Amino acid sequence: MEGNVPIEKPMDIQAILEMLPHRYPFLLIDRVTGCVPHKQVRALKNVTFNEPFFVGHFPGHPVMPGVLIVEAMAQAAAVLAHYSIPKGPSGKLYYYFAGINDMRFKRPVIPGDQLILEINLLRLMRGVGKFEGRALVDGNVVAEGGMLCSIKEEALF
């Protein structure tokens, strides 16, 4: 996916907060710059030194945990799923990780980086979405792999 993909207008943090249940410190996308329902989404995360995980990962050498890079990718995938499937009577959907496939990490993400998340929808069937994606910094891939997402109209908790 090169450049921005079509969207009516970029989604700012307020629009993302209305769509996803995540909140600070676990909301890991700051803006959606492009979305084509049933196909792809592009989002970004500004990585700042103030992130709470940098206190312990690692003191004196801050590195964004790989699991949080994957979570940011999954949150972008949830935005794509939101625009790709019809809503039921409640109008509210919940997105749960169901699997991570062949995820690879190429280089560390550090404070000051802007993480660009590019996610493609491969298949959406019976409440399960299959996605592939990559995370980039300055045009270089820092992580890539596949994800499965279970989509439910009711919260599981």
FENBEL-V161272 format. One record per pair of residues at least 24 apart in sequence whose ideal C-beta (glycine too) atoms are under 7 Angstrom apart, sorted by the first residue. I is the first residue (numbers start at 0). GAP is how many residues later the second one is. D is the distance in whole Angstrom. If there is no record, write none. Layout:
I/GAP/D
I/GAP/D
This chain:
0/39/6
0/41/6
0/117/5
3/29/5
3/30/4
3/38/6
4/29/3
4/30/7
4/31/5
4/35/6
4/37/6
5/28/6
5/30/6
6/27/5
6/28/5
18/60/6
18/63/6
19/55/6
19/58/6
21/53/6
24/27/5
27/40/6
27/43/6
27/44/4
27/47/6
28/43/6
28/46/5
28/47/6
28/88/7
31/47/6
34/44/7
34/45/6
34/48/6
36/46/4
36/47/5
37/46/5
37/83/6
38/81/7
38/82/6
39/40/7
39/79/6
39/80/5
39/81/7
40/35/5
40/38/5
40/39/4
40/78/5
41/74/7
41/75/7
41/76/5
42/33/4
42/36/7
42/74/5
43/70/6
43/71/6
43/72/5
43/73/7
44/27/5
44/70/4
44/72/7
45/68/6
46/62/6
46/64/6
46/65/7
46/66/5
46/68/6
47/63/6
48/62/4
53/57/7
61/48/6
61/49/5
62/45/5
62/46/7
62/47/6
63/45/4
65/39/5
65/77/7
68/40/6
68/46/7
68/66/5
68/73/7
68/74/5
69/30/6
69/33/6
69/73/7
71/43/6
71/45/6
71/63/7
72/44/5
72/46/6
72/60/5
72/62/6
72/74/7
73/73/6
73/75/7
75/41/4
75/43/5
76/42/5
76/52/7
76/54/4
76/56/7
76/70/6
76/72/6
77/71/7
79/39/6
79/41/6
80/48/5
80/68/6
80/70/6
83/37/6
83/40/6
84/39/6
84/66/6
87/65/4
89/63/6
91/61/7
92/58/6
92/60/6
93/58/5
93/61/5
94/54/5
94/56/6
95/53/7
95/54/5
95/56/7
95/60/7
96/52/7
97/30/6
97/50/4
97/51/6
97/52/4
98/48/7
98/49/4
99/45/7
99/47/6
100/44/6
100/45/4
101/43/5
101/44/6
102/40/7
102/42/3
103/39/7
103/40/6
103/41/6
104/37/7
104/38/5
105/35/5
105/36/5
105/37/7
106/33/7
106/35/5
108/28/6
108/33/6
112/24/5
126/24/5
126/25/7
